[in-house]
């Protein structure tokens, strides 16, 4: 019997109240055609009703791949757990899924991506759920929000604090998926899947196993079909005995606004000269100072925002391969991409499945993590996951909590004030006009990173801004380096209303950070 069906035939097999797990990372690997068919079926038939969806990383974006927005409908979606959600510019309309969340029309949770992959493994093996230290004293902890994003979510907790072996842990009970929807490049007639044109494997294999072990349904969207027996066995990432149905979409994008780039899937290697350098400006200055924490041979994790510019700094310095970059979608080495293609890398040395990448992150095998911040409070807590006024400007926590929970050293990068007028000259940096607000606050809106837990664990934490380098100490936030041209009393202490102090022996940051050409970084 053929496994090949249309998207509408595939989703007709999804029952009311099903738990549906979706493999995706924004537009990367998004089975958009199947999700659209699911939304279309509900609009025409009123079924399936009251489904739960699981998204270890976001499905869809705000720039042409709707993803989970296809199914953001009252009556269809009852509960959603996601590591991240579609996000974008404030100039764009709020996605439908965010409307449902803020209007309390769906029980919504933001669960760290690594924990979500862990939940699939534990459910598949019929173990008693995830027992972890990841997320303790953050918004994921029941002593705070317990991952809930609204009142409906808070009313139905998904995580508890438990005592085990004389210690306190977070326990995420199993949620068994009934359906898995994933995406690959090629399927043979038996359902074996290969990923040769994809920018990452993500977690499709683990999600398929979880559904299969629950006697569930596995739907694979692919761009092409080949004869049985024609795929090289070593290339098969999801074996056909795990796949029930195959849906063809020859027009699926590789990632957001990228129909196909062979360098993203590792089929060609781009010359280093073909990559653009970081543009001259304040954010480049911040990224340069962050890069100074690196030494040749290190392995570093990388997050979205200013931090994503750090590899371009090393490119300009003539050392693009001095550091092994590891990103949560799975690429290792090469040049992590920025903007719409973030989450992909060109010239990668290899690709890890996301669940294994997160095991590496949670256990802190890397040397250093570069991440960004929206706000920092006096305890050293960092918020990147919630912005109450315009929630869809942030995707949520993604892998941030998994990465920072045990990392030995973390460098957070961002502006000291939002919207400040800052001028750069060879002799220093000057704050011409103050910003709309300072990002150093009394209390962050959401604790995505716990400063108190970092101190307890002895983690080294730096906050790099255009004005100074701040360190997390037992006495709070202390600026230990000051940019030339900055008035410490006015631009740091007064601007932060005393939330940041300046060390008596604070040093002056190097003028090389402001140079038009390379700053002289050596591995």
C-alpha positions as CSV (number, residue, x, y, z in Angstrom):
1,X,0.0,0.0,0.0
2,X,1.4,3.4,-1.0
3,X,2.3,5.8,1.8
4,X,2.0,8.8,-0.5
5,X,-1.1,10.9,0.2
6,X,-2.2,14.6,-0.2
7,X,-1.8,16.9,2.8
8,X,-5.6,17.0,3.3
9,X,-5.7,13.1,3.3
10,X,-2.9,13.1,5.9
11,X,-4.5,15.5,8.3
12,X,-7.9,13.7,8.0
13,X,-6.3,11.0,10.2
14,X,-5.8,13.4,13.1
15,X,-8.4,12.8,15.8
16,X,-10.1,15.2,18.2
17,X,-8.0,16.0,21.3
18,X,-4.8,14.5,19.7
19,X,-1.4,15.6,20.9
20,X,0.5,16.7,17.8
21,X,4.3,17.2,17.9
22,X,5.8,19.3,15.1
23,X,9.5,19.3,14.0
24,X,10.6,22.8,12.9
25,X,12.7,25.8,13.7
26,X,11.0,28.9,12.5
27,X,10.9,28.3,8.7
28,X,13.8,25.9,8.8
29,X,12.4,22.4,8.4
30,X,8.8,23.6,8.8
31,X,6.2,21.2,7.4
32,X,4.1,24.2,6.4
33,X,1.9,22.5,3.8
34,X,0.7,19.9,6.3
35,X,0.0,22.6,9.0
36,X,-2.0,24.6,6.4
37,X,-4.0,21.6,5.5
38,X,-4.8,21.0,9.2
39,X,-6.0,24.5,9.6
40,X,-8.1,24.3,6.4
41,X,-9.7,21.0,7.6
42,X,-10.9,22.6,10.8
43,X,-12.3,25.6,9.0
44,X,-14.3,23.3,6.6
45,X,-15.2,20.4,8.9
46,X,-14.9,21.7,12.5
47,X,-12.4,18.9,13.2
48,X,-10.1,18.0,14.8
49,X,-11.1,19.7,18.0
50,X,-9.1,20.7,21.1
51,X,-5.7,19.4,20.0
52,X,-2.5,20.0,21.9
53,X,0.7,20.9,19.9
54,X,4.3,20.4,20.9
55,X,7.0,22.6,19.3
56,X,10.5,22.1,20.7
57,X,11.5,25.1,18.5
58,X,9.0,27.5,16.8
59,X,7.0,26.4,13.7
60,X,6.9,29.2,11.2
61,X,7.9,32.9,11.2
62,X,6.4,36.3,10.4
63,X,8.0,36.6,6.9
64,X,6.1,34.2,4.7
65,X,6.0,30.8,6.5
66,X,3.0,30.8,8.7
67,X,3.7,27.5,10.5
68,X,1.7,27.3,13.8
69,X,-0.4,30.3,12.7
70,X,-2.3,28.0,10.4
71,X,-3.7,26.2,13.4
72,X,-4.1,29.1,15.7
73,X,-7.9,28.8,15.7
74,X,-10.4,28.7,18.6
75,X,-11.8,25.2,18.9
76,X,-8.9,23.6,17.1
77,X,-6.0,24.5,19.4
78,X,-6.6,23.9,23.1
79,X,-3.1,23.8,24.4
80,X,0.4,24.7,23.0
81,X,3.8,24.0,24.5
82,X,6.7,25.6,22.5
83,X,10.4,26.3,23.1
84,X,9.8,29.5,21.0
85,X,7.1,31.2,19.0
86,X,7.1,33.2,15.7
87,X,8.5,36.7,16.3
88,X,9.4,39.7,14.3
89,X,9.3,43.5,13.8
90,X,6.8,45.7,15.6
91,X,5.8,47.0,12.2
92,X,4.2,43.7,11.3
93,X,0.8,42.5,12.6
94,X,0.8,40.3,15.7
95,X,0.7,36.6,14.7
96,X,-2.6,34.8,15.4
97,X,-0.9,32.4,17.9
98,X,0.2,35.4,20.0
99,X,-3.3,36.9,19.9
100,X,-4.7,33.6,21.3
101,X,-2.0,33.6,24.0
102,X,-2.4,37.2,25.2
103,X,-6.2,37.0,25.1
104,X,-6.1,33.8,27.1
105,X,-7.9,31.7,24.5
106,X,-5.4,28.8,24.6
107,X,-3.4,27.3,27.5
108,X,0.1,28.3,26.5
109,X,3.5,27.4,27.8
110,X,7.1,28.4,26.9
111,X,9.3,25.4,27.7
112,X,13.0,25.4,27.2
113,X,13.8,23.7,23.9
114,X,16.2,21.1,25.3
115,X,13.7,20.1,28.0
116,X,11.0,19.7,25.2
117,X,13.3,17.3,23.4
118,X,14.0,15.5,26.7
119,X,10.2,15.1,27.2
120,X,10.0,13.3,23.9
121,X,12.7,10.9,24.8
122,X,11.3,10.1,28.2
123,X,7.8,9.7,26.8
124,X,9.1,7.4,24.0
125,X,10.9,5.2,26.6
126,X,8.0,5.2,29.0
127,X,10.1,6.6,31.8
128,X,8.5,8.8,34.4
129,X,9.2,12.2,32.8
130,X,12.0,14.6,32.8
131,X,14.0,15.2,36.0
132,X,16.3,18.2,35.6
133,X,18.1,21.2,37.2
134,X,17.7,23.1,33.9
135,X,15.5,26.2,34.5
136,X,15.6,26.3,38.3
137,X,15.0,29.8,39.6
138,X,13.9,31.0,36.2
139,X,10.4,31.5,34.8
140,X,10.4,27.7,34.1
141,X,10.4,27.0,37.8
142,X,7.0,26.6,39.6
143,X,8.2,29.1,42.2
144,X,7.9,31.6,39.4
145,X,5.6,31.0,36.3
146,X,6.3,27.3,35.8
147,X,6.5,27.9,32.0
148,X,3.0,29.2,31.8
149,X,2.3,32.2,29.5
150,X,-1.2,33.1,30.6
151,X,-4.0,32.3,33.1
152,X,-5.1,29.1,31.2
153,X,-1.6,27.8,31.3
154,X,-1.1,28.6,35.0
155,X,-4.4,26.8,35.8
156,X,-3.0,23.5,34.4
157,X,0.7,23.2,35.6
158,X,3.1,21.1,33.5
159,X,6.1,21.2,35.9
160,X,6.6,20.6,39.6
161,X,9.3,20.8,42.2
162,X,10.2,17.4,43.7
163,X,12.7,16.0,46.2
164,X,14.8,13.2,44.9
165,X,18.0,11.7,46.5
166,X,18.3,14.5,49.0
167,X,18.1,17.3,46.4
168,X,15.4,19.5,44.7
169,X,14.6,19.0,41.0
170,X,12.2,20.1,38.4
171,X,9.9,17.3,37.2
172,X,8.1,17.6,33.8
173,X,5.6,14.7,33.6
174,X,5.3,12.9,30.2
175,X,3.0,14.2,27.5
176,X,2.6,11.3,25.0
177,X,2.3,12.5,21.4
178,X,-0.4,10.9,19.2
179,X,0.8,12.4,15.9
180,X,4.2,13.6,14.6
181,X,4.5,16.0,11.7
182,X,8.1,16.4,10.4
183,X,9.9,17.4,7.3
184,X,12.8,16.1,5.2
185,X,14.1,16.4,1.7
186,X,13.6,13.0,0.1
187,X,11.4,10.0,0.9
188,X,11.5,6.6,-0.8
189,X,8.4,4.6,-1.3
190,X,9.0,2.8,2.0
191,X,9.1,6.1,3.9
192,X,12.8,6.3,4.5
193,X,13.8,9.9,4.9
194,X,17.0,11.8,3.9
195,X,17.8,15.4,4.7
196,X,20.4,16.3,2.0
197,X,18.9,19.8,1.2
198,X,18.0,20.7,4.8
199,X,20.0,23.1,7.0
200,X,19.5,20.9,10.1
201,X,18.2,17.6,11.2
202,X,16.4,19.1,14.2
203,X,14.5,16.5,16.3
204,X,12.3,14.7,13.8
205,X,13.7,11.2,14.6
206,X,13.1,11.5,18.4
207,X,9.6,13.0,17.8
208,X,8.7,10.2,15.4
209,X,9.8,7.6,17.8
210,X,7.8,9.2,20.6
211,X,4.6,9.1,18.4
212,X,5.3,5.6,17.1
213,X,5.9,4.2,20.6
214,X,2.5,5.6,21.6
215,X,0.9,3.7,18.6
216,X,0.6,7.1,16.9
217,X,0.7,8.5,13.4
218,X,3.8,9.9,11.7
219,X,3.4,12.3,8.7
220,X,6.5,13.3,6.7
221,X,6.4,16.3,4.3
222,X,9.2,16.1,1.7
223,X,10.1,17.8,-1.5
224,X,10.5,14.7,-3.6
225,X,9.9,10.9,-3.8
226,X,12.2,8.2,-5.0
227,X,12.0,4.5,-5.6
228,X,12.3,2.1,-2.7
229,X,15.9,0.9,-2.2
230,X,17.4,3.9,-4.0
231,X,18.6,5.8,-0.9
232,X,22.0,5.2,0.6
233,X,21.3,3.6,4.0
234,X,23.8,5.8,5.8
235,X,22.0,8.9,4.6
236,X,18.6,7.8,6.0
237,X,17.9,9.9,9.2
238,X,14.4,8.6,9.8
239,X,13.8,4.9,8.8
240,X,10.7,4.1,6.9
241,X,9.2,1.8,9.6
242,X,8.6,5.0,11.7
243,X,6.8,6.8,8.9
244,X,3.1,6.2,8.0
245,X,2.3,8.9,5.5
246,X,4.3,10.9,2.9
247,X,3.2,14.4,1.7
248,X,4.9,16.0,-1.3
249,X,5.6,19.7,-1.4
250,X,8.1,20.5,-4.2
251,X,8.0,24.2,-3.2
252,X,9.1,23.9,0.4
253,X,11.6,26.5,1.4
254,X,14.9,25.6,2.9
255,X,14.5,28.4,5.4
256,X,13.0,31.8,5.7
257,X,13.3,33.7,2.4
258,X,15.7,31.1,1.2
259,X,14.3,28.6,-1.4
260,X,17.7,26.8,-1.4
261,X,21.3,27.5,-0.7
262,X,23.6,24.5,-1.0
263,X,26.1,26.0,1.4
264,X,23.5,25.8,4.2
265,X,23.0,22.1,3.6
266,X,26.8,21.5,3.4
267,X,26.8,20.6,-0.3
268,X,29.3,23.3,-1.2
269,X,31.8,25.4,0.7
270,X,31.6,29.1,0.2
271,X,34.9,31.1,0.0
272,X,35.4,33.1,3.2
273,X,35.6,36.2,1.1
274,X,32.0,35.8,0.1
275,X,30.6,36.5,3.6
276,X,29.8,40.0,4.6
277,X,31.6,41.6,7.5
278,X,29.8,43.3,10.4
279,X,28.8,46.8,9.7
280,X,30.7,49.6,11.5
281,X,28.7,50.9,14.4
282,X,27.9,50.5,18.1
283,X,26.8,46.9,17.8
284,X,30.0,46.0,16.1
285,X,32.0,47.6,19.0
286,X,30.0,45.5,21.5
287,X,30.6,42.3,19.4
288,X,34.3,43.1,19.2
289,X,34.6,43.3,23.0
290,X,32.7,40.1,23.4
291,X,35.1,38.4,20.9
292,X,38.0,39.4,23.1
293,X,37.0,36.6,25.5
294,X,37.8,34.0,23.0
295,X,41.0,32.0,22.5
296,X,41.9,29.8,19.6
297,X,40.6,26.2,19.8
298,X,37.6,27.1,22.0
299,X,34.1,25.8,21.3
300,X,31.5,28.5,21.8
301,X,27.7,28.6,21.6
302,X,26.0,31.4,19.9
303,X,22.6,33.1,20.3
304,X,20.5,35.6,18.3
305,X,21.1,39.3,18.2
306,X,24.4,41.2,18.7
307,X,26.1,37.9,19.7
308,X,25.5,36.5,16.3
309,X,27.9,39.1,14.9
310,X,30.9,37.6,16.8
311,X,31.9,35.1,14.1
312,X,31.9,38.0,11.6
313,X,34.4,39.8,13.9
314,X,36.8,36.8,13.7
315,X,36.2,36.7,9.9
316,X,37.4,40.3,9.6
317,X,40.4,39.5,11.8
318,X,41.4,36.7,9.3
319,X,40.6,33.8,11.6
320,X,37.2,32.4,10.6
321,X,38.0,28.9,11.7
322,X,39.8,29.6,15.0
323,X,36.6,28.8,17.0
324,X,34.2,25.9,16.7
325,X,30.7,27.4,16.8
326,X,27.8,25.2,18.0
327,X,24.2,26.3,17.6
328,X,21.0,24.7,18.9
329,X,19.6,23.7,15.5
330,X,22.6,21.4,15.2
331,X,25.3,23.0,13.0
332,X,28.8,22.7,14.3
333,X,31.7,24.8,12.9
334,X,31.6,27.0,9.8
335,X,30.0,30.4,9.7
336,X,26.7,30.8,11.6
337,X,24.3,33.0,9.6
338,X,22.5,36.1,10.7
339,X,19.1,37.7,10.1
340,X,16.4,35.6,8.5
341,X,18.8,32.6,8.2
342,X,19.8,32.5,11.9
343,X,19.9,28.9,13.1
344,X,21.7,27.8,9.9
345,X,25.4,27.8,9.2
346,X,27.4,27.8,5.9
347,X,30.6,25.7,5.7
348,X,29.5,23.7,8.7
349,X,31.9,20.9,9.7
350,X,29.0,18.7,10.7
351,X,25.4,18.6,11.9
352,X,24.2,17.2,15.2
353,X,20.6,16.4,15.7
354,X,19.1,19.1,18.0
355,X,18.3,16.7,20.9
356,X,22.0,15.6,21.1
357,X,23.2,19.2,20.7
358,X,21.1,20.1,23.7
359,X,22.5,17.2,25.8
360,X,25.9,18.8,25.1
361,X,24.6,22.3,26.0
362,X,22.8,21.2,29.2
363,X,26.0,19.5,30.4
364,X,28.1,22.5,29.6
365,X,30.6,20.8,27.4
366,X,31.4,24.1,25.6
367,X,33.9,26.8,26.7
368,X,31.8,29.9,26.4
369,X,28.4,31.1,25.4
370,X,27.5,34.4,23.6
371,X,24.0,35.5,24.2
372,X,22.0,38.8,24.1
373,X,19.8,40.5,26.6
374,X,16.6,42.7,26.7
375,X,17.0,43.8,30.3
376,X,19.2,43.0,33.4
377,X,18.2,43.6,37.0
378,X,20.2,44.3,40.1
379,X,20.4,40.6,41.0
380,X,22.0,39.9,37.6
381,X,18.9,38.2,36.3
382,X,18.4,38.5,32.5
383,X,15.2,38.7,30.5
384,X,15.1,37.7,26.8
385,X,11.8,35.8,26.8
386,X,9.0,38.2,27.7
387,X,8.0,41.7,26.6
388,X,4.5,42.4,27.9
389,X,3.8,45.5,25.8
390,X,4.6,43.8,22.5
391,X,5.1,40.1,23.3
392,X,5.7,38.9,19.7
393,X,8.9,41.0,19.5
394,X,10.6,38.1,21.4
395,X,10.4,34.4,20.4
396,X,10.5,33.2,24.0
397,X,13.3,31.4,25.6
398,X,14.3,28.8,22.9
399,X,17.4,27.1,24.0
400,X,18.6,30.0,26.2
401,X,17.7,28.4,29.5
402,X,19.3,25.0,28.6
403,X,22.5,26.8,27.5
404,X,22.9,29.0,30.5
405,X,21.8,26.7,33.3
406,X,25.3,25.1,33.7
407,X,27.5,27.1,31.3
408,X,30.9,27.8,32.8
409,X,31.2,31.2,31.2
410,X,28.5,33.4,29.7
411,X,28.9,36.7,27.8
412,X,25.6,38.7,27.4
413,X,25.7,41.5,24.9
414,X,23.4,44.5,24.4
415,X,22.9,48.2,24.6
416,X,23.1,49.9,28.0
417,X,20.1,52.2,27.1
418,X,17.5,51.6,24.4
419,X,17.5,54.3,21.7
420,X,20.4,56.3,22.9
421,X,22.2,58.6,20.5
422,X,25.8,57.4,20.5
423,X,28.7,58.7,18.3
424,X,31.9,56.9,17.6
425,X,35.3,58.5,16.9
426,X,38.8,57.1,16.9
427,X,39.3,58.6,20.3
428,X,36.2,57.2,22.0
429,X,32.5,56.8,22.2
430,X,30.1,59.7,23.3
431,X,26.5,59.5,24.5
432,X,25.1,62.5,22.6
433,X,21.4,62.0,23.7
434,X,20.1,59.7,26.4
435,X,18.0,56.7,25.5
436,X,14.3,56.1,26.0
437,X,15.0,53.8,29.0
438,X,17.9,52.0,30.6
439,X,18.1,48.2,30.2
440,X,19.4,48.0,33.8
441,X,16.3,47.7,35.9
442,X,15.3,46.9,39.5
443,X,13.4,43.7,38.6
444,X,13.2,42.0,35.2
445,X,9.8,41.2,33.7
446,X,10.8,37.6,33.2
447,X,13.7,35.7,34.7
448,X,15.2,33.8,31.8
449,X,18.6,33.6,33.5
450,X,19.0,33.6,37.3
451,X,21.8,35.7,38.7
452,X,21.5,34.1,42.1
453,X,21.8,30.6,40.8
454,X,24.8,31.7,38.7
455,X,26.5,32.9,41.8
456,X,25.7,29.7,43.7
457,X,27.2,27.6,40.9
458,X,30.3,29.8,40.5
459,X,29.5,30.7,36.9
460,X,31.5,33.6,35.3
461,X,29.1,36.1,33.9
462,X,29.9,39.3,31.8
463,X,27.5,41.8,30.4
464,X,29.1,43.7,27.5
465,X,27.6,47.0,26.5
466,X,28.8,50.0,24.4
467,X,29.7,51.9,27.6
468,X,31.3,49.3,29.8
469,X,31.8,45.7,30.7
470,X,29.8,44.7,33.7
471,X,30.6,41.6,35.9
472,X,28.2,39.8,38.1
473,X,29.7,39.8,41.6
474,X,28.5,39.2,45.2
475,X,27.9,42.9,45.4
476,X,25.7,43.1,42.3
477,X,26.5,44.6,38.9
478,X,30.0,46.2,38.8
479,X,31.5,47.8,35.7
480,X,35.1,46.7,35.5
481,X,35.9,48.2,32.1
482,X,34.8,51.6,30.8
483,X,34.8,52.7,27.1
484,X,37.0,55.8,26.3
485,X,34.8,58.9,26.0
486,X,32.2,57.6,28.6
487,X,31.6,59.6,31.7
488,X,31.3,56.8,34.4
489,X,29.3,59.0,36.8
490,X,26.8,60.3,34.2
491,X,26.7,57.6,31.5
492,X,26.8,54.5,33.8
493,X,25.9,55.2,37.4
494,X,23.4,58.0,36.9
495,X,22.0,56.5,33.7
496,X,21.3,53.2,35.6
497,X,20.0,55.1,38.7
498,X,22.8,53.5,40.7
499,X,22.0,49.9,39.7
500,X,25.4,49.6,38.2
501,X,28.5,50.7,40.2
502,X,32.0,51.3,38.8
503,X,34.9,49.5,40.3
504,X,37.6,51.7,41.8
505,X,40.2,49.9,39.6
506,X,38.1,49.9,36.5
507,X,40.3,49.7,33.4
508,X,39.8,51.6,30.1
509,X,38.6,49.5,27.1
510,X,41.0,49.4,24.1
511,X,40.6,52.0,21.3
512,X,41.2,49.1,18.9
513,X,37.5,48.3,19.4
514,X,36.6,51.5,17.5
515,X,39.0,51.0,14.6
516,X,37.7,51.1,11.0
517,X,39.8,48.0,10.1
518,X,40.7,44.9,12.0
519,X,41.3,45.3,15.7
520,X,44.2,42.9,15.9
521,X,42.6,39.8,17.5
522,X,44.9,36.8,17.5
523,X,43.9,33.2,18.3
